[in-house]
Amino acid sequence: MIKKLYFFYINKRWIYIFLFGLCIGVILFILGNKAIKITSTDVFCESCHVHTHAESSWKLSTHFDNQSGIFVHCIECHLPPGGLPYLREKAKLGAKDIYGKIFKDISAINWEEKSKLEHAVKFTYKESCLRCHQNLFPLTLSKEGDEAHLYYSQIPDKLRCINCHLYVGHFSEDAVHAKNIAFGKKIEEKEIYTQPAEVTTFENFTEYIPGTSVKFEMVTIPGDTFFIGSPETESFRREDEGPQREVKISPFFMSKIEVTWDEYLAYYNQTAAEGRTTDHVIFREDELNIDAISGPTPPYGSPDQGWGTGKLPAITMTFYAAKAYCKWLSGVTGKKYRLPTEAEWEYACRGGTTDPNFFNENPKKIKQKGFLRKIFSVDSLKVNQFVNFRGNSEGKTIEPSSSKPNPFGLINLLGNVSEFCSDWYSTDTYAGYPEGLVIDPTGPAEGIEHVIRGGSYRSPAAEIRSASRGHTRTEAWLLTDPQMPKSIWWYSDCNHVGFRVVCELDNNIKRKSSE
């Protein structure tokens, strides 16, 4: 009897414990659910995730101001649609925002930079888009939209909805999601030049583009020998930068700055109505013979990224477009303009120096982070005077007047935007050169992608070196372009590459310069 009473007592105690735990669990569930609802409101999001124009741009977007009257709230785009993924990402994002609110200077955050695609993809979810937009081919969809969504459906693993619809949730007046037929239209011409520059000696000169008010500076680059590539001991060196070879470069002229929007739009405005080549979805420039001067079709979107035009470097044009620009410029000036070879570019960038960069600053010092970065802030480094790169760019290009020139008088060779070279790219280009002195090399005889040189506004310290090499990525840089066929003139996914031009010496100047 005593045993039975004891077991009854024990079981009863466990029943009480279970019931108590159940009550606590129910209370926690109710409170947790309530907490999730409270912390999922727009007002709560805005209390920690302080984004200066998030609310105003949201209220101007079609996610707030639309015919149906349905609001799309913060969490419906910025968190996965329910379940454990929702709770996991909510906890991670919440912790990140609270940390930023407490420990960071919110006013110092570059929200424009944070709104770019490469950042936005980390905080939006394709599943959330598709939860509402289940029918990608509604009856009201335009022909262009139909083609774009068909393209998306063919490669859903490579594209995100916001590749094309980046500003659908936060409106931007600078964003254009269509053919931008208004881009580059003439606004006001000042003095119109009628004649190009007359060049009779090997001296710096100012080129004038006839029929426009645009001019630009050309700098003499004297011929000499140098070692192309980097030594094996150089910090951040990559395998495609060697082996070093001794190269002899003939004299040439090079533009002092990267081709500006003023210069490129002079070409665009004069040629944009002429012939087209549109039968290549993914094109190879060697297959497209530029036997006539044709101009770009209207871009899809905003090539200037909303940063402005004028003296800023022209960006988002393809290698083919840059090559066509050089042919046009040659035609209107009577000189031979072209893209620089890779060897010419590196020789001009070094300006007679042999260090990793022409301003003789250790790339490792530029890369310092944390405590050392506080001691050696980017403002105290020489790189800040010469290069617009990730450490000081605020996420966009700048006008050339903000940077000092290299020893040859050239500006922004190692920053602002990377630059096209005429050579095909190969990982073993230099190994293919013969032993001994190599004279005016032009790279491999064939290839798939072209060389790009120099860092850009988004480059890390490792790329702020004279020998650093890169190459075009044609397919990746056209990924977002929804047009069928894709444009051969504009990159949809590359806003950090531009170009500068080289002018060859005519025979008369060559003879004089060698005397």
Number of C-alpha atoms within 10 A of each C-alpha: 5 7 8 9 10 11 11 12 12 12 12 12 12 12 12 12 12 12 12 12 12 12 12 12 13 12 12 13 12 12 12 13 12 12 12 13 11 13 16 17 13 14 13 13 18 15 13 17 18 17 18 13 12 17 16 12 17 22 17 17 18 19 17 19 14 12 7 8 10 11 14 18 16 20 18 18 18 21 22 23 19 10 8 10 12 14 15 13 15 19 12 10 16 16 13 13 19 14 12 16 15 10 9 12 9 15 10 7 15 12 17 12 14 13 15 14 17 10 11 16 17 9 12 21 19 18 16 18 18 13 13 10 11 10 9 15 14 11 8 8 12 11 9 14 17 17 16 18 17 15 18 21 12 10 11 12 8 11 16 20 19 18 20 20 14 20 22 18 21 20 19 15 9 14 17 18 14 16 15 16 12 9 17 20 11 11 5 7 10 8 10 13 15 12 13 17 17 13 15 11 14 19 13 16 17 16 18 21 22 18 16 19 17 20 16 17 15 22 21 22 23 16 16 12 16 21 19 24 24 25 17 14 7 14 14 16 20 16 11 19 20 19 18 17 19 18 21 20 20 16 20 21 23 28 23 24 25 28 21 23 20 21 22 23 20 22 23 22 16 14 17 16 13 12 13 14 14 14 12 14 14 13 17 15 17 11 8 12 10 14 8 11 17 22 21 25 22 19 23 20 20 19 24 19 16 12 12 15 19 13 17 21 27 28 28 22 23 25 29 19 20 24 21 23 26 21 21 22 23 15 13 15 17 12 18 16 22 23 24 25 20 25 23 25 24 23 26 27 26 24 19 15 17 16 17 25 22 21 17 13 16 17 20 11 15 21 15 16 12 9 9 11 14 10 11 16 17 18 11 11 13 13 27 19 15 22 26 31 27 18 20 15 18 17 20 20 24 20 17 21 12 14 19 16 20 21 15 18 18 24 23 28 31 29 29 33 29 28 30 28 28 18 24 21 24 20 14 14 17 21 15 11 18 10 10 9 14 15 13 15 16 16 21 15 8 12 13 15 18 23 21 25 28 26 31 29 25 23 21 15 20 17 24 27 30 27 30 23 22 21 20 21 14 20 13 13 17 21 19 22 21 23 17 15 12 20 26 26 22 25 27 25 18 20 22 21 25 24 26 24 25 23 21 18 22 14 9 11 17 16 10 11 15 8 6
